[in-house]
Amino acid sequence: MEMAKKTKIANDHSEIILDRLASDELNYMFKFLTFGGLINYSMTCQRNYSIIRDWISIMYPMAVEYVQNQHEYWSIATILRICKNVVIDASTFNFALFTKIAEQYRGNLKLLSEELEFNFFNFVNAKVYFEMEVKNFDSIYEKRKIPFVVLQPTVGFNFSNEGESTIEEKRIVKEKEIITIPLGFFMKNLKLYFEHLLSDMYYVLRFCHLVENLEISFGDSVSDEKYEDFYECPLLTSLKNLRIVSGCILDDVQSQKFVIDILKLTPNLLDLEIFFHNYCDVNILMYITRMCPNLEKISIDVDHGYGYIGVSINDEGLYGFLKALPKLKHLNLGVCHQISGDFYSRIGEFTQIEYFRVERRNGGYGQVLVDEVDNVKFGGGMLPNLYYLEIGNFSFSTEKRQSLLESLRLMAPKLARSNFQNQYSFTLQDYC
């Protein structure tokens, strides 16, 4: 009983303290709460809900205004979701709101959202937004020189389904002085969905100098237009993560040309994910190593519908690709019908690898698997960091499979320990 009284007194005392806190003290405390914590605290009583709601209206005025333009009433949960991610399309585009951000808040888009997703079917709207000039920006940006990359107007490589291609294009950089600051300059996280010309995409990127995370996908009506003039885009030195989804919308030449161009803008890229229509040439992979030498994670896959070819790379090409990316930890290549298994005798040279998936399997268009080597084995050194391995279809006997498992126990201890606890940590599929 005495303990219960003390607990109640302690609880009452804590409630009194919160009641007596000044608004600025409460506001300081709320900054340390997660969005989930804010919602939970607001649900304790009506008074606390009102306190949190008032605080949010001060901290995220643009998000509140964005919601109020569509609904008269806004809830705490709605605003906090907007603060994480907001989708902007033709129906939700609000020119007045973005003008206010540009003019009154120096382009601070965090007041609206941490991540902006643009689904623009009408390029005029996108152009208006990204061209918007920020007023009263910090003097450090005034007359700032920005490195721009010159994009070639013609396709810079030859391509055929037989895998014969050459890529001779280089990154041509020149500095330009920017006099005005566009609103897109300050964006960190950006998703773009377009149903327009590829040159429209480059036009948007001209205004996104500081973007760190970028996702690009295409609608059903992207034009196979070939721009005739040289095009210039800023060197996206802050970009760390890039995802490109071309799917079946862009044909092979068009999608690979787009990849060639956009990778000229990304010298410091760490994470790259590309989804092609049906084919990725080995020269594209080697081009990636030249443009993005600091990659730590790469994933390349193709549409697995009828007629796909896959990733055109053999054992020697795979070895050269990994040699050229010494920081690579995560590798995912889908549908590699030219892998014989000879590479795995040297896989231990790449001690930094943590995740390895190279899917040996049949491709479409009659792209049958090459013959596997007589004695597939894992060697070359230790793999102390490897926790996932998938190599696709090989015709291993029961004895051979057991032999491979035994060798992996020694050279990849993390994988060996996980192997018997999680059946998905190690994949050796029987070839049918």
N, C-alpha and C positions, 0 to 999 in steps of 0.2 A: 504493500500500500504506500509506504513512504517513498519507494522508488518511483511509483506511478505519479505521485505528486510532484517529485523533482522533475520528471520527464515533462509533465504538463506545464510546470513553471518555465522550464527551458524552452518549450515550444511557444508558450505565450510570450516569453521574452523575445524570441526570434521574430515573432509576428510584429511585436511592438517596434522592434528595430527597423523592420522593413517599412512599417507605416510612417516612421519618422524620417526615412531617407529622403533627401531632396531629389528633385527630378533629374538634375544633372548627375547625381550619384547613381540613381537607378539606370540612367542611360549608359553610364560607364559600365555598369554590371552587365547590362544586356549585350554589350559588344562581345562578351566572352561566351555567350550561349550559342549553341548551334540553332539552326532553324527549327529542328525538332524540339529543342529545349525551350525556345520561345513559345512555340505552340502549346507545349505541355504546361508552361507557367501561366499562359493566358487562360487556360481552362480551369484553373484552381478556383477562381471566383470572378464575378462580374467586374469588380473593381480592377483586378489585375488584367482582365481582357481589355478594358478601356485604356489602362496605362500602356500596355504593349501596342495597342492600335495607334495611340497618339505618338508613341516613339517611332513606329514604322512610317507614319505619315511624314515625320521629320527626316528620317534617315533615307527613305526611298520615295521622294516626292514624284519623280518621273514615272515610277512603276504604278503609284497610286493614280496618277493622272491618266496613264495608259489604260488602266482598268475602268476608270470612271467614264472614259469616252465611249465604252461599250456597255457598261452597266452603271446604274445609279449607285448601288451599294457595293462595297468591297469587303471581303473578309481577310483576316490575317493570313490564313492558309493560301488564299489566292495570290496575294501580294508576294509572299515568300517563294511560291512556285515561279512567279514571273521573275523574281530576282535571280533565280538560278538559270532560267532559260526562257526566252520569249521568241515566239515565231511571228515573223512579220511578213505579210503577204499583201496582195492588192486590197483585201477587205479590211485589214487592220492598220494599213499604212496611214500615219498621221503626220502630215507635213508640219503643222503648227507645233506639235510636241517636239519633233526633232530640231526645229528652228530654235525653240526655247533652250534645248540642251546645248546647241551650238553657240548661242548668243549669251546665255546667262550662266551656264555651267562649264564653260571652256571645253565643251566636247566630252565631259565626263560621263561616258555611257554606262559606267557602273551604277549610276543612279537609276538606270532603267533595268539593266540585267547584266549578269556576269557573262552570259553567252547569248549571242544573237543568231537566230536562224532565219535566213532570208529565202522565201519561196517566191521568186519574182517571175511571173508569167508576162508581165508588162515591163519591158526593159526601161521605159521612160521613168517609171517610179524609182527603179534602182539607181538610175543615173542621177535623178534629182537628189536622192538621199546621199549618195557617196560624194557628189560634188559640193555638198553644202559646206560653206566656209565657217570655220570656228572663229568666234570673236574673242578678243582679249586673251589670247593664248599666252603661255609663259614665254618670256623673252628668249629662253634657250633655244626655242624652235624658230626664232625669227631669222630669215635668210639662211636657213640651214641647207647644207649641201647633202644631197641624198644620192647614193649610187643607183643608177638605173641600168637595166639589162636590155640590150637590143635583140629583139626576136626576129628571126629570119622570115621573109615573106613566103618562101617556097619550102616544100618538104625536103629536108636535108638528108634523106637516106633512101635507099632502094629497099624494096620489101617483096618477098615472095613466100608462099607457103612452104617452100623447101628450106626456109631458114637462111637464105642468102641475103644479108643486109649489111650495110656499112653506115656508121654514124660518125660524121666528121665535124659536126657542129660544136662550137666552143662557146663559152660564156664571155660575151663581149660587154664590158662594163664601162660606163662613163658617168661622171658626176653631173648632177643638175641642181641648181639652186631653186628651192621652193619658196615662193613669196607668201602664199596663203596656205593655211592648214585645213585640209578637208576633214569632215567629221569622222570618216572611216579611219583616219590616221591613228586614232587612239584605241581601236578595237583590238582585243586580245584573242577572243574566241569567236569564230565565224563559220557558219554553215551556209553554203550557197546551192540553191537548186534552180537550174535555168532550163528554159525551153527556147533558147535563142542561139544566135551566132556565137562561135567560140571567141571571136574578137570582142564580143560584149563581156565575156568573162574576164579577159585580160584588161578590159577597160575598168571594170570594178576593182581589180587587184591593184591598179595604179594608185588607188586612194587608201590602201590598207598597209601602210609601211611597217607597223609594229605588231601585226597579227602573229600569234604564237601557235594557235591550233586552228587548222583549216580543213574543212570537209567540202568536197565538190561533187555534185551529182547532176545528171542531165535528164531532162524530160524527153518525151517521145518525138519532139519536132526540132531537135538541134540540127542546124543546117550544116551540110558538108561544104560550107563556104571556105574559100581559100583567100585570105586577105592579101591584098596586092602590095601594100606599103609596109615598110619596116614599122614594127610596133615596139613601144618601150614600156617596161614595167619596172617598179622598184625592186632592188635586191632585198628579199625578205629575210634579213639576217636574224630576226627574232623568231622565225618560224621553226618550231621543234617537231610538230606532229602534222602529218598530211595524209588525208584519205581521199582517194579518187575512185568513184564508182561510175564507169562508163557503160558497163553491162552490154546489152545488145543494141544500144542506141548509136554508138559510134562504131564505124567499121574499123578493121584492124589498122589500116594506114592512118586513119584520122585519129584514133585514140592513142596510138603510139607517138604520133607527131605531137599531140597535146601533152603527153607525158614528157617528151623531150623538151618542149618549150618550158613547161612549168618547173621542171627540175633545174633549169638554169637560174631560177630565182631563189633556190633553197640551199645555200652552201652549208648551213649549220643544222640541217635536218637530223633528227634522232630516230623518229618513228615514221615509217612509210608503209601505207597499205594501198594496193591497187587491185581493182577488179576489172579485168579485160573481158571483151566479148568472147573470143575463143582462142586467142593466140598471143603469146608473149615471146619475142625473139631473144636469143641469148645475148645479142648485141645491146638490147635494151638493158639487160641486167648489168653488163659491163659498163654501159654509159652511166647507170645509176651510181656505180662505184666511183666514177670520175667526178660526178656532180655533187655527190653526198658522201664524202669519205668518212664522216663521223657517225654513220648510222649504227644504232644499237638494236633496232628491231625492224624487220621487213616481212611483209606478207603479200604474196602475189598469187592470185587465183584467177580462174576463168569461169565463164558461164558453162555449166555442165549439161546444157541442152544438146540437142542433136547437132552433130557436125563440128563440135569443138576440137581443137588440136591440143592445146595445153601449153606448158612452159617448155620451150625448146632449148634444153640444156643437157649436156652429157656429163660424164664423171669428171673429165678434165676441166670442162667449163665450170662445174660446181666448185672444184678445188680452187681454180683461179679467182672465182667470185668471192669465196671466203677469205682467200689470201689478201684480196684488195680491201677487205673491210675488217680490220683487226679489232674493232670495238664491238662487232656484232655479237649479240647475246641471244637473239630470238630470230629464228629462220623458219618461214612457212612458205613452201612452194607446192602448189597443187598441180596434179596431173603431169608428171615428168616421165614420158615413155622412153626416153633415151638413156636413163640411168641403168647401168649394168650391175652395179654393186662394187665395182673396183675402187671407188672413192673411199669406202669405209675402212680400208686398210690404212688410211691416212687421217681419219677423222680426229684422232687423238692430238693432232697438231693444233687444233683450235680449242684450247683449254678454256676460253672465255664462254663458250657456248653453254646456254642453259636450257633452251627449248629448240628442238630440231625436228622438223617435219618436212620431208621431201617425199612426196607421194608417187612412188613408182606404180603406174597403172596405164592401161590402154587409153589412147586418145581417140577422137573421131576421125573422119575422113580416111579411114584405113591406117591410122597411125598405130601400128602394133608395137608391142614392147620389144626392145632389143634383147638379144640373148643375155642372160645373166652370166657373170663369171662363174667358173667351176667351183671356186672355193671362197665364198663371201666370208670375210672376217673383219673384226673390229681391231684396229691397232693404231700405232703412231704416237702413243703416249697416254697420259691420264686425262680424264674428263671430270675434274672435281666438282664442277658446277652443274652438270647436266642432270635435269630432273624429268625431262620428257623426251621420248624418242619415238618417231614413227617413220618407217622406211617404205611402206607400201607392200606390193605384191611380189613375193619371192617364193620359189618352190622348195622350201626347206623341209627336210625330213625331220622326224621327231628327234633323232640323234643330233642333227645339225642345229636345230632350235635350242636344244639343251646346251650344246657346246657354246653357242653364242651367248646364252644367258650366263653361263659360267664366266666367260671372258668379260662380260659387262659388269659382273659383280666386282671384279678387280679394278677395272679402269673407270667406272662411273659409280662410286659408292652411294651417292644420293639416289640415283636411279635404281640401283639394286635394292636398296632398303625400301623404296616406294613400290617396287615392282610387285612384291608379294602382299602389299597392303591395299594397293589400288590398281585394279586390272587395266586402267586406262593410262597408267604412267609409262607403259612400254608396249608398243604395238608391232608385232611381226605377223603379217597376214599371210596365210597360205594362198599361193597363186592357183587359181582355178582355170 
